[in-house]
Amino acid sequence: MEEKRYDVFLSFRGEDTRDRFATYLYQAFHHKQILTFMDHRLEGGDEIAPTLEKIIDESAISIVIFSENYATSTWCLDELVHILDCKERNGQIVMPIFNGIDPSIVRKQKGSYKDAFAKLEERFKDKRDKVRQWRDALTEAANLSGLDSKDFRCSRCWYLGHGGIGKTTLASAVFQRFSSYFEGRSYICDVRQQYKIFGPNKLREKLFTQLFNGEDALISMDTPFVGSPFIQDRLCRKKVLIVLDDVDSSVQLETLVEGYPQLAPGSRIIVTSRNRQVLVKVAVGIYKVKGLNYIESLKLFHLHAFGRNSYPKQYYETLSERVASYAYGNPLALKVLGSFLHSRSEEEWKSALEKLKRVPNKEILDVLRISYEGLDDEGIKNIFLDIACFFDKPFTREYTESILDGGDSSAKIGISVLIDKPLLEISRGEKYFRMHDLIRQMGWSVVSDEHKEPANRSRLCNANDVCHVLEKNMGTALIEGIILNMSEMKRDVKVSPAAFSKMCNLRFLKIYCDNVDNNEFKLYLPRGLESLVPIELRYFQWDFYPLESLPSDFTPENLVELILRGSHLKQLGNHVVKELNLSECSNLEEFPEILEPMEHFDSIDLSRTAIKKLPESIENLIGLTFLSAKDCKDIISQTTCATSNCTSLEMISSETNKSCLMDIGGWRLENCSKLDQNTRNVVVDCAISCMLNAVSHKHVDYDYLPDIFHIRYPREFSYQGMGSSMNIKLPLHWKDFLGVAFCIVFDRSKADPNTLLSCEIDYGHPMANDVLTWALVR
């Protein structure tokens, strides 16, 4: 076998890769004593083309580095043709590397390669065979087994998550497992705190001391971001692993690693952070660390509560499940609580779990509170505390912003910052968000720490504290929000008539009952309510409000939502709100006249009230999208609304309501047995029109067909049958149709109250491809 002069020949576009990837690769080969040819070794005076062809012939392997502008160089293309010819003649090994470009672009000459060949076609229009030879060479080379230069670059991984979720544990495990594969390694823990204590220069020196194994080559850093050229040069040639744990500002990141972008190929940087904005400059590679699932949570808790080879006794299993639910997948909480409950009795477990409802574990809260303290804007801290204290279930972002905005639109940016931290979690297509229960408890503890006396805190969330303040008339201007779940009350409470008179900054008042069946104790106003004047009030809910009217001075200018479910209210003033809920106000017989057009109202719920008729002027609520009068037994005539179980309803007034029907959609007119036939026909026709319009726009999640008692079969339903299944012969070219609409008629009186109707559809048949089978599932 002929002895080769070179082990490797590097073919590349100089202006693209000479000073970057090609140089790194050449240095790596040289370090491993692999004799490599790179064009800068040519002696002056040589004729380039013949010399290169000879060197290619004398090389064992040719490595072709394809880059963005490779095809603009006829030199490179001729070189590639000769390399492939040498492969054919001598069996030379050819390996392509795709440096910042997708192989398909090279293979099919797309993108920059397409542009380059457009110019080549014009330039060599008399040598089309040569251009075709170049194209064929690119296609052949791109089809060879090769490498993507992404595999050689310095790879970076960013772990994002709130405190205790496992970022540090994950990064530490990666470091312990893989650090031995790197020439230099550094693990800087708690960057946030160390940066404050030691400053940027000392921390950077610590990083490089670890990377260079304490060698004396380190030169003191006297600028924020740039080290000596000597250090830069060494970093370019040394594959390193760097872990930076708990970075909380982009300045820290730039100081430690962003100022040294030319790390050797194969290097890895791992960064953990609680703040997405720290990582905003890196659009890819961000991994949000998720909590453990339920099974994993139990396993981790059992490990710390019972030991590695022990299993809980039967009476501990239920208690363990309570802990897993409480921790909600947070590994830190599971470890801390498991260690605390280790070797304790069943009674001690029960006592500890009851205490956790009132007083969360301090060790867990201290870790979570770091994210809160890292909020450098007091307004955003207030938004966090509002959500922690008052929004106890998933809400839409739009709704929350409408409640929290004080006219300056600060809630939008505030919520974005909380998501970045992440103190809020986005779900359901980024429409809804929720707060982890442990983070919520941390927010409660922040409020509790404001003052020993509840009346001097900004928010009241504890039932005992709220009852004490309302009963003793201890309210102050410091109180911005009150939430009271009456199911948690331990006794009846007589509220002072002046209980709210001093709360001039109250923005949020929510008195509700989440368990009506067990609502043993109540709030009373035996001497009435003298005043309720907070002009900043944005949310007001008082379920079972005991008086027949609101105070005469109740004229909040910024109220967004008013909820008085099940109250004794007999009359309602003209309050301008976005959402109004008066459901189950059994004494309410009249709805006030709307004297002028109003755009603010979005939703009104009058279900199960004693209202007999809605005023025609309700049409002045031009922004209204939802109006419910469900179970209003005495209502006779009304405008557009949801009206199930309105047994006295005879007609929906006004011809203009046909357009309103089509706007609202989702009508339910079940058990409205006196509804006249004309109204039924209008409702069905409008519903079908809405449904067809939705399907034509592929809004397949709409449910427009109404649920109406004693309704006729809509004539549009051409297939009819008995039973719970049906086969439909589909027309030719059925794949182009828009969809299928179903109308189901059954006797609800004979059905189980919990019956759930759904459809299962099977396209196709063992013997044919144009049959649709559907079955009704209960």
C-alpha positions in Angstrom: 0.0 0.0 0.0 1.3 3.4 -0.9 2.5 5.4 2.1 0.6 8.6 2.6 2.2 12.0 3.2 -0.7 13.4 5.3 -3.2 11.7 7.5 -5.9 14.4 6.8 -6.5 17.0 4.2 -8.8 19.9 5.2 -10.9 21.5 2.5 -12.8 24.6 3.6 -13.9 28.1 2.6 -11.2 30.3 4.2 -13.2 33.4 4.9 -15.9 31.3 6.6 -13.9 29.0 8.8 -10.2 29.6 8.7 -10.1 31.6 12.0 -12.7 29.6 13.7 -13.9 26.0 13.3 -11.2 24.9 10.8 -8.5 26.2 13.1 -9.9 24.5 16.2 -10.1 21.2 14.2 -6.5 21.6 12.9 -5.2 22.3 16.5 -7.1 19.3 17.9 -5.6 17.0 15.2 -2.1 18.5 15.9 -2.5 17.9 19.6 -3.3 14.2 18.9 -0.3 14.0 16.5 -2.5 13.5 13.5 -0.6 15.0 10.5 -3.0 17.4 8.9 -2.7 19.7 5.8 -4.2 23.1 5.9 -3.6 25.6 3.1 -1.6 28.1 5.2 1.3 25.6 5.1 1.9 26.0 1.3 5.3 27.5 0.5 5.4 30.7 -1.5 5.7 30.4 -5.3 3.9 27.0 -5.5 1.3 26.7 -8.2 -1.8 26.3 -6.0 -4.0 24.0 -8.2 -1.5 21.3 -9.2 0.1 21.3 -5.7 -3.3 20.9 -4.0 -4.2 18.0 -6.3 -1.0 16.3 -5.4 -1.5 16.8 -1.7 -5.0 15.5 -1.9 -3.7 12.4 -3.6 -1.1 12.0 -0.9 -3.7 12.2 2.0 -5.4 9.3 3.6 -8.5 11.2 4.5 -10.2 14.3 3.1 -12.4 16.3 5.4 -14.7 18.8 3.6 -16.1 21.6 5.8 -19.2 22.9 4.1 -20.1 26.4 5.3 -22.5 29.2 4.3 -20.4 30.6 1.4 -18.6 27.4 0.3 -20.4 27.3 -3.1 -19.3 30.9 -3.9 -15.7 29.7 -4.3 -14.8 27.9 -7.6 -11.6 27.0 -6.0 -13.4 25.0 -3.3 -15.7 23.4 -5.9 -12.8 22.3 -8.1 -11.1 21.0 -4.9 -14.2 19.0 -4.0 -14.4 17.5 -7.5 -10.8 16.3 -7.3 -11.4 14.9 -3.8 -14.3 12.8 -5.0 -12.3 11.7 -8.0 -9.6 10.6 -5.7 -12.2 8.7 -3.6 -13.3 6.9 -6.7 -9.7 6.1 -8.0 -7.9 5.4 -4.7 -10.6 4.6 -2.2 -9.8 7.7 -0.2 -12.0 8.2 2.9 -14.1 11.4 2.5 -15.9 12.9 5.5 -18.2 16.0 5.2 -18.7 18.3 8.1 -21.6 20.8 8.0 -20.5 23.9 9.7 -23.6 26.0 10.6 -25.5 24.8 7.6 -28.1 22.1 7.1 -27.0 19.1 4.9 -30.1 19.4 2.8 -29.1 22.9 1.7 -25.9 21.5 0.3 -27.5 18.4 -1.1 -30.3 20.3 -3.0 -28.4 23.6 -3.5 -31.0 25.7 -1.7 -30.6 28.9 0.2 -27.2 30.5 -0.2 -26.1 27.7 -2.4 -29.0 28.4 -4.8 -27.9 32.0 -5.0 -24.3 31.1 -5.6 -25.2 28.8 -8.4 -27.4 31.4 -10.0 -24.3 33.5 -10.4 -22.2 30.6 -11.5 -24.7 29.7 -14.2 -24.4 33.2 -15.5 -20.7 33.4 -15.2 -20.0 30.0 -16.8 -22.9 29.9 -19.3 -20.5 28.5 -21.9 -19.3 25.8 -19.5 -22.5 24.2 -18.3 -20.9 20.8 -18.0 -18.5 22.2 -15.4 -21.4 23.7 -13.4 -23.2 20.4 -13.6 -20.1 18.7 -12.3 -20.0 21.0 -9.3 -23.7 20.4 -8.6 -23.2 16.6 -8.8 -20.1 16.8 -6.5 -22.1 18.7 -3.8 -25.0 16.3 -3.9 -22.7 13.3 -3.7 -20.6 14.7 -0.9 -23.7 15.8 1.1 -25.0 12.2 0.9 -21.9 10.8 2.5 -22.0 9.9 6.2 -20.7 13.0 8.0 -20.9 15.2 11.0 -22.6 18.4 12.0 -20.3 21.0 13.5 -22.9 21.5 16.3 -21.4 18.4 17.8 -18.1 20.1 18.1 -19.1 23.5 19.4 -19.3 24.6 22.9 -22.7 23.4 24.0 -24.7 25.3 26.6 -27.6 24.0 28.7 -29.7 26.3 30.9 -31.9 24.9 33.7 -34.7 27.1 34.8 -37.1 26.6 37.8 -38.2 27.9 41.2 -36.5 27.1 44.4 -36.2 23.5 45.6 -37.4 22.1 42.2 -34.1 20.2 41.6 -32.0 22.5 39.4 -28.9 22.2 41.6 -29.3 18.5 42.1 -29.6 17.9 38.4 -26.5 20.1 37.5 -24.5 18.5 40.3 -25.3 15.0 39.1 -24.3 15.9 35.5 -21.0 17.3 36.8 -20.2 14.3 39.0 -20.9 11.9 36.2 -19.2 13.6 33.3 -16.5 15.9 34.6 -13.7 13.3 34.2 -14.2 13.5 30.4 -13.0 17.1 30.3 -9.5 18.6 30.5 -10.7 21.4 32.8 -13.7 21.6 35.0 -15.3 24.1 37.4 -18.4 24.0 39.6 -19.3 27.4 41.1 -22.2 27.0 43.6 -24.5 29.7 44.7 -23.3 32.3 42.2 -25.9 34.8 43.3 -24.5 34.9 46.9 -20.8 34.5 46.0 -21.0 37.3 43.5 -22.3 39.6 46.3 -19.7 38.6 48.8 -16.5 38.3 46.7 -17.3 40.5 43.6 -16.8 39.7 39.9 -13.0 39.6 39.8 -12.5 37.1 42.7 -15.3 34.9 41.4 -13.8 34.9 37.9 -10.4 34.0 39.3 -11.9 31.1 41.2 -13.4 29.9 38.0 -10.1 29.9 36.1 -8.1 28.5 39.0 -10.4 25.5 38.9 -10.3 25.2 35.1 -6.5 25.3 35.0 -6.1 23.1 38.0 -4.3 25.7 40.1 -1.6 26.4 37.5 0.4 29.6 37.9 -0.6 30.8 34.5 -3.5 32.7 35.8 -3.3 36.5 35.4 -5.3 38.8 37.6 -8.5 40.2 36.0 -8.7 44.0 36.1 -11.7 44.5 33.7 -15.2 43.3 34.1 -15.4 40.9 31.1 -12.1 40.4 29.4 -9.2 38.3 30.6 -5.7 38.2 29.2 -5.0 37.1 25.6 -3.0 34.2 27.1 -6.0 32.9 29.0 -8.2 33.4 25.9 -5.7 31.3 23.9 -5.6 28.5 26.5 -9.4 28.4 26.6 -9.6 27.9 22.8 -7.5 24.8 23.2 -8.9 23.2 26.3 -12.1 21.2 26.5 -13.8 22.3 29.7 -17.0 21.7 31.7 -18.3 24.7 33.6 -21.3 24.6 36.0 -22.7 27.9 37.3 -25.4 27.3 39.9 -28.1 29.9 40.8 -27.2 32.8 38.5 -29.7 35.6 39.0 -28.5 38.4 36.7 -27.2 38.6 33.1 -24.2 40.6 34.4 -23.1 37.6 36.4 -23.4 35.4 33.3 -21.5 37.9 31.1 -18.7 38.3 33.7 -18.1 34.6 34.1 -18.6 33.0 30.6 -20.1 35.4 28.0 -16.8 37.4 27.9 -15.0 34.2 26.8 -16.9 33.0 23.8 -14.1 31.0 22.2 -14.1 27.9 24.3 -12.6 24.8 22.7 -14.9 22.5 20.7 -16.6 20.0 22.9 -16.8 22.3 25.9 -20.0 22.4 28.0 -21.5 25.2 30.0 -24.4 24.4 32.4 -26.2 27.3 34.1 -29.1 27.1 36.6 -31.3 30.1 37.4 -34.6 31.1 38.8 -35.0 33.9 36.3 -35.8 33.4 32.6 -34.6 36.9 31.8 -31.1 36.0 32.8 -31.2 33.5 29.9 -33.0 35.8 27.5 -30.0 36.2 25.2 -29.9 32.4 24.6 -33.0 31.5 22.6 -32.4 27.8 22.6 -31.3 25.1 25.1 -33.5 26.3 28.0 -34.9 23.4 30.0 -37.5 24.2 32.6 -37.1 21.7 35.4 -40.5 20.2 36.3 -41.7 18.8 39.6 -41.8 15.1 40.3 -44.9 13.2 39.4 -47.0 11.6 42.1 -45.3 8.2 42.1 -41.8 9.8 42.1 -42.9 12.1 44.9 -43.9 9.1 47.1 -40.7 7.3 46.4 -38.5 10.3 47.3 -40.5 11.0 50.5 -40.4 7.3 51.5 -36.7 7.3 51.0 -36.2 10.1 53.6 -39.0 9.2 55.9 -38.4 5.4 56.2 -34.9 4.7 54.8 -33.6 3.1 51.7 -34.8 -0.5 52.3 -37.9 0.2 54.5 -41.5 0.6 53.5 -44.3 2.4 55.3 -46.7 0.5 57.4 -50.3 0.6 56.2 -51.5 3.4 58.5 -48.6 5.6 57.2 -49.6 5.2 53.6 -52.5 7.7 53.7 -50.4 10.2 55.6 -47.6 9.8 53.0 -50.1 10.6 50.3 -51.1 13.8 52.0 -47.4 14.9 52.2 -46.9 14.1 48.5 -50.0 16.2 47.6 -48.8 19.0 49.8 -45.3 19.1 48.3 -46.8 19.1 44.7 -43.7 17.5 43.2 -41.1 19.8 44.9 -38.1 17.6 45.8 -36.8 19.9 48.5 -40.2 19.8 50.3 -40.3 16.1 50.1 -36.8 15.7 51.5 -37.2 18.2 54.3 -40.6 16.8 55.4 -39.4 13.2 55.0 -36.4 13.8 57.2 -38.5 15.7 59.8 -41.1 12.9 60.1 -38.5 10.1 60.1 -39.0 7.8 63.1 -41.9 9.8 64.5 -45.2 8.3 65.6 -48.5 8.3 63.7 -49.9 10.9 66.1 -46.9 13.1 65.5 -47.3 12.8 61.8 -51.0 13.9 62.0 -50.1 16.8 64.2 -47.3 18.0 61.9 -49.5 17.8 58.8 -52.2 19.8 60.5 -49.7 22.4 61.5 -48.4 22.7 57.9 -51.8 24.1 56.9 -51.3 27.0 59.2 -47.5 27.4 59.6 -45.4 26.2 56.6 -42.0 24.7 57.1 -39.5 27.5 57.5 -36.6 25.7 55.7 -38.7 25.2 52.6 -40.1 28.8 52.7 -36.6 30.3 53.1 -35.5 28.7 49.9 -38.6 29.8 48.0 -38.5 33.3 49.4 -35.2 34.0 47.6 -37.1 34.4 44.4 -39.5 36.9 46.0 -36.6 38.9 47.5 -35.0 39.0 44.1 -37.9 41.1 42.8 -36.4 44.6 42.7 -39.7 46.4 42.0 -42.1 47.0 44.8 -45.0 47.1 42.4 -44.2 43.6 41.1 -43.9 42.3 44.7 -47.4 43.6 45.4 -48.7 41.9 42.3 -47.2 38.6 43.5 -48.7 39.0 47.0 -52.1 39.8 45.5 -52.1 36.7 43.4 -50.7 34.5 46.3 -53.4 35.8 48.6 -56.5 36.2 46.4 -56.2 34.0 43.3 -56.5 30.5 44.6 -57.3 28.7 41.4 -56.2 28.9 37.7 -57.3 32.2 36.1 -56.8 33.6 32.7 -54.1 36.2 32.3 -56.6 38.7 30.8 -59.0 38.4 33.8 -56.2 38.8 36.4 -54.8 41.8 34.7 -58.2 43.5 34.6 -58.5 43.0 38.4 -55.0 44.0 39.4 -54.4 46.9 37.0 -54.8 50.2 38.7 -55.0 52.2 35.5 -51.3 52.1 34.8 -51.2 48.7 33.0 -48.5 47.6 35.4 -50.0 44.1 35.9 -49.1 43.0 32.4 -45.3 43.4 32.8 -45.6 42.3 36.5 -47.1 39.0 35.6 -44.5 38.5 32.8 -41.7 39.0 35.4 -43.4 36.5 37.8 -43.6 34.0 35.0 -39.9 34.5 34.2 -38.8 34.0 37.8 -40.8 31.5 37.7 -43.2 32.3 40.5 -46.2 31.6 38.2 -46.7 28.7 35.9 -48.4 29.0 32.5 -50.7 26.2 31.3 -53.4 25.4 28.8 -51.8 27.1 25.8 -50.4 30.0 27.8 -54.0 31.2 28.5 -54.2 30.2 32.1 -51.7 30.5 34.9 -51.5 29.0 38.4 -49.2 29.4 41.4 -47.6 26.4 43.1 -49.2 25.8 46.6 -45.8 26.1 48.3 -45.1 29.4 46.6 -48.5 30.6 47.6 -47.8 29.7 51.2 -44.5 31.6 51.0 -46.5 34.7 49.9 -48.8 34.3 53.0 -45.7 34.1 55.2 -44.4 37.4 53.7 -47.7 39.1 54.6 -47.7 37.6 58.1 -44.2 38.9 58.7 -45.3 42.5 58.0 -46.6 43.0 61.5 -47.6 41.0 64.5 -51.1 42.7 64.6 -53.3 41.6 61.6 -54.9 45.0 61.3 -51.5 46.4 60.4 -50.8 44.0 57.5 -51.5 44.8 53.9 -53.6 41.7 53.3 -55.8 39.4 55.5 -56.0 35.8 54.5 -56.5 33.9 57.7 -60.2 33.4 58.8 -59.5 34.1 62.4 -57.6 37.3 61.6 -60.4 38.5 59.3 -63.1 37.8 61.8 -61.2 39.5 64.6 -60.7 42.7 62.6 -64.3 42.9 61.3 -65.9 42.1 64.7 -63.7 44.5 66.7 -63.7 47.3 64.1 -59.9 47.3 63.9 -59.6 48.0 60.2 -56.9 50.4 59.1 -55.8 52.2 55.9 -53.0 49.7 55.6 -55.3 46.9 54.6 -55.5 46.5 50.8 -57.2 43.1 50.6 -59.4 40.7 52.6 -60.3 37.2 51.8 -62.5 35.1 54.0 -63.7 31.5 53.4 -66.8 31.2 55.7 -66.3 27.5 55.7 -63.2 28.0 57.9 -65.0 30.1 60.5 -65.2 28.6 64.0 -68.1 30.7 65.3 -70.8 33.2 64.2 -69.4 36.7 63.8 -71.3 39.9 64.3 -69.6 42.5 62.0 -69.2 46.0 63.3 -71.3 48.5 61.3 -68.2 50.6 60.8 -65.9 47.7 60.0 -64.9 49.0 56.6 -65.0 52.8 57.3 -61.2 53.1 57.9 -60.2 50.8 55.0 -59.8 53.6 52.5 -57.2 51.7 50.4 -59.1 48.4 50.2 -58.8 47.0 46.6 -59.9 43.4 47.0 -62.8 42.1 49.2 -63.8 38.4 48.9 -66.1 36.8 51.4 -67.2 33.4 50.1 -68.1 29.9 51.0 -66.5 26.9 49.2 -68.6 24.3 51.1 -72.2 25.4 51.5 -73.3 22.1 53.0 -70.8 22.5 55.9 -71.2 26.2 56.3 -72.2 26.0 60.0 -71.3 29.6 60.9 -72.2 32.9 59.4 -71.4 36.6 59.3 -74.1 38.9 60.6 -74.7 42.6 60.3 -77.2 43.1 63.2 -76.7 46.9 63.1 -76.4 47.2 59.4 -73.4 48.6 57.5 -72.7 52.3 57.8 -70.2 52.7 55.1 -68.3 51.0 52.3 -66.4 53.7 50.6 -63.1 52.5 49.2 -62.8 54.1 45.8 -59.9 51.8 44.9 -62.1 48.7 45.3 -61.7 46.5 42.1 -63.1 43.2 43.2 -66.1 42.8 45.6 -67.6 39.4 46.5 -69.8 38.8 49.4 -71.8 35.5 49.2 -74.9 35.5 51.3 -74.7 39.2 51.9 -77.2 39.6 54.8 -78.7 43.0 54.0 -81.4 44.1 51.5 -79.2 46.8 49.9 -75.7 48.0 49.7 -74.7 51.2 51.7 -75.8 54.4 50.0 -72.2 55.6 49.7 -71.1 52.5 47.9 -69.9 54.1 44.6 -66.5 52.5 43.8 -65.1 54.1 40.7 -62.7 51.3 39.7 -64.9 48.2 40.4 -64.3 45.4 37.9 -66.4 42.5 39.3 -69.3 42.5 41.7 -70.5 39.2 43.1 -73.4 38.9 45.6 -74.4 35.3 45.2 -77.3 34.1 47.4 -77.6 37.5 49.1 -80.7 39.0 50.7 -80.5 41.9 48.2 -83.9 43.4 47.0 -82.6 46.3 45.0 -79.5 47.1 43.0 -78.0 50.4 42.2 -76.5 51.4 38.8 -73.0 50.1 39.4 -70.7 50.1 36.5 -68.7 46.9 36.4 -67.4 44.4 33.9 -68.9 41.3 35.5 -72.0 41.1 37.7 -73.1 38.0 39.5 -76.4 38.1 41.4 -77.3 34.4 41.1 -79.5 32.9 43.8 -80.6 36.3 45.1 -84.1 35.0 45.7 -85.5 38.3 46.8 -84.4 40.3 43.8 -87.4 40.9 41.5 -86.3 43.8 39.3 -83.3 44.7 37.3 -82.6 48.5 37.0 -83.2 50.4 33.8 -80.1 51.1 31.7 -80.4 54.8 30.9 -77.6 55.1 28.4 -75.4 52.9 26.2 -72.7 51.2 28.3 -69.7 49.3 27.0 -68.2 48.1 30.2 -70.6 45.2 31.1 -69.3 41.9 29.7 -71.2 39.3 31.8 -74.3 39.3 33.9 -75.6 36.2 35.9 -79.2 36.5 37.2 -79.8 32.8 37.4 -82.2 31.5 40.1 -83.4 35.1 41.0 -87.0 36.2 41.4 -86.8 38.5 38.4 -89.9 38.4 36.2 -88.9 40.6 33.3 -85.8 42.2 32.1 -86.1 45.9 30.9 -85.9 46.5 27.1 -83.2 49.0 28.0 -80.8 46.2 28.8 -79.9 46.4 25.1 -78.0 49.5 26.0 -75.3 47.1 27.4 -73.7 47.0 24.1 -70.5 45.2 25.3 -72.5 42.3 26.8 -71.4 38.8 25.7 -73.0 36.7 28.4 -76.4 37.1 30.2 -77.9 34.2 32.1 -81.4 33.9 33.6 -81.3 30.2 34.2 -83.9 28.8 36.5 -85.8 32.1 36.8 -89.1 30.3 37.2 -91.3 33.5 37.0 -89.7 35.2 34.0 -92.2 35.6 31.1 -90.4 37.6 28.5 -86.8 38.7 28.0 -84.0 39.6 25.7 -81.0 37.5 24.8 -79.7 35.2 27.5 -79.1 31.7 28.7 -82.5 30.5 30.0 -82.6 26.9 30.9 -85.4 25.9 33.3 -87.3 29.1 32.8 -90.6 27.3 33.0 -92.7 30.4 32.5 -90.7 31.8 29.6 -92.9 32.2 26.5 -90.9 34.3 24.1 -87.6 36.0 23.6 -88.5 39.6 22.7 -87.3 41.8 19.9 -86.6 40.8 16.3 -83.1 42.3 16.8 -82.3 39.5 19.0 -81.8 37.2 16.1 -78.4 38.8 15.5 -77.7 38.7 19.2 -78.4 35.0 19.3 -75.8 34.5 16.6 -73.3 36.6 18.5 -73.6 34.8 21.9 -73.9 31.2 20.8 -73.9 28.2 23.2 -77.6 28.7 24.0 -79.3 26.5 26.5 -83.1 26.5 26.6 -83.7 23.2 28.3 -87.0 22.7 30.1 -88.4 26.0 28.8 -91.7 24.2 28.1 -93.8 27.3 27.3 -91.5 28.7 24.7 -93.5 29.6 21.6 -92.8 27.7 18.4 -91.7 30.8 16.5 -89.0 31.5 19.1 -87.9 27.9 19.0 -87.5 28.1 15.2 -85.5 31.3 15.4 -83.2 29.8 18.0 -82.6 26.6 16.1 -82.0 28.4 12.8 -79.6 30.8 14.4 -77.7 28.1 16.2 -77.3 26.0 13.0 -76.1 29.1 11.1 -73.5 29.7 13.8 -72.5 26.1 13.8 -72.0 26.0 10.0 -70.1 29.3 10.1 -67.8 27.9 12.8 -67.1 24.7 10.9 -66.4 26.6 7.7 -63.7 28.5 9.6 -62.5 25.2 11.2 -63.5 26.3 14.7 -64.3 22.7 15.5 -64.5 23.3 19.3 -67.8 25.3 19.2 -71.0 23.9 20.7 -73.7 26.0 19.1 -76.7 23.7 19.0 -79.0 24.6 21.8 -80.4 22.2 24.4 -84.2 22.7 24.1 -87.2 20.9 25.6 -89.7 19.5 23.0 -87.7 20.9 20.1 -88.5 19.8 16.5 -86.0 17.8 14.5 -83.9 20.4 12.5 -84.6 19.7 8.8 -80.8 20.0 8.1 -80.2 16.6 9.7 -80.8 14.2 6.8 -79.7 11.0 8.4 -82.0 9.8 11.3 -82.0 6.6 13.2 -82.8 4.9 16.5 -80.4 3.5 19.1 -76.9 4.5 20.0 -75.0 4.0 16.7 -75.4 4.8 13.1 -73.6 4.1 9.8 -73.4 6.9 7.2 -72.5 6.4 3.6 -70.2 9.3 2.7 -70.4 11.1 -0.7 -67.7 10.9 -3.3 -64.7 13.1 -2.5 -65.8 13.0 1.1 -62.3 13.9 2.3 -63.1 17.5 1.3 -66.1 17.9 3.5 -66.1 20.3 6.4 -67.3 18.1 9.2 -70.2 16.3 10.8 -73.0 17.7 13.0 -75.0 15.5 15.4 -78.4 16.1 17.0 -79.2 13.7 19.9 -82.7 13.3 21.3 -83.3 11.3 24.5 -85.6 11.2 27.5 -83.6 12.9 30.3 -86.1 11.9 32.9 -85.1 8.2 32.4 -81.4 8.9 32.4 -79.0 8.9 35.3 -78.4 12.5 36.5 -74.7 12.1 35.9 -75.1 10.9 32.3 -72.4 12.3 30.1 -73.0 12.2 26.3 -70.1 12.0 23.9 -69.6 10.6 20.4 -67.0 8.2 19.2 -66.4 8.4 15.4 -64.7 5.7 13.3 -63.7 6.7 9.8 -63.4 3.7 7.6 -64.6 0.1 7.6 -63.0 -3.3 7.1 -64.7 -3.6 3.7 -64.7 0.0 2.6 -63.1 3.4 3.0 -66.2 5.6 2.6 -68.3 4.7 5.7 -68.5 6.8 8.8 -69.5 4.9 12.0 -70.4 6.8 15.2 -71.6 5.6 18.6 -73.2 7.4 21.4 -71.4 6.9 24.7 -73.0 7.5 28.0 
